[in-house]
Every structure is written in structure tokens, then in C-alpha cells.
Amino acid sequence: MRLRTRKASHRPVAPELAKCAQCGAAVRPHRVCPACGYYKGRQVVSVAVA
């Protein structure tokens, strides 16, 4: 029982995702959106459109 309890804290956790306010893409919180390059309402990175 102790071994299983100890190992239970090392299980993988899926990353939480938020919605980009500009384009609506799934983005990790507090990160620049890789789809549009916006963060907190302003463009931080220019993204080339393919």
C-alpha cells in the first residue's frame, strides 16, 4: 500500500489549456499564442502565415 501511495504522486498530468482571446486557439496559460503571436491583447511575436 505504501508503494502504491508513493507512486501515485508521479503519474503524468495533462497540461491545462486556455482559449486565446484573439484567435480562439488552445494555448497554455501565461504563454504567447503560437497561432497568432498575441499575449494579453497585444502582438508580441510575428507569425508567418503558411
C-alpha positions in Angstrom: 0.0 0.0 0.0 2.8 2.4 0.8 4.5 1.7 -2.5 1.3 2.4 -4.5 0.7 5.6 -2.5 4.2 6.9 -3.2 4.0 6.0 -6.9 0.6 7.7 -7.3 2.2 11.2 -7.0 4.4 10.5 -10.0 1.6 9.9 -12.6 1.6 12.1 -15.7 -0.8 15.1 -15.7 -2.3 16.6 -18.9 -1.4 20.3 -19.4 -4.2 22.7 -18.7 -5.2 24.8 -21.8 -6.9 28.2 -22.1 -8.5 29.8 -25.0 -6.7 32.6 -26.9 -8.7 35.9 -26.8 -7.6 36.9 -30.3 -8.0 33.7 -32.4 -9.6 31.2 -30.1 -6.8 28.6 -30.3 -5.9 26.4 -27.4 -3.0 27.9 -25.5 -1.2 27.1 -22.3 -1.9 29.9 -19.7 0.6 32.8 -19.5 2.3 32.0 -22.8 2.3 33.7 -26.2 -0.2 32.1 -28.6 1.7 30.1 -31.3 -1.1 30.6 -33.8 -1.4 34.4 -33.8 1.5 35.7 -31.6 -0.6 37.7 -29.2 -0.3 37.9 -25.4 -2.6 40.0 -23.2 -4.2 41.7 -26.1 -1.0 42.9 -27.9 1.1 41.3 -30.6 4.4 40.1 -29.2 5.7 37.8 -31.9 5.1 38.0 -35.7 3.8 34.7 -37.0 4.4 33.8 -40.7 1.2 32.5 -42.4 1.8 29.4 -44.4 
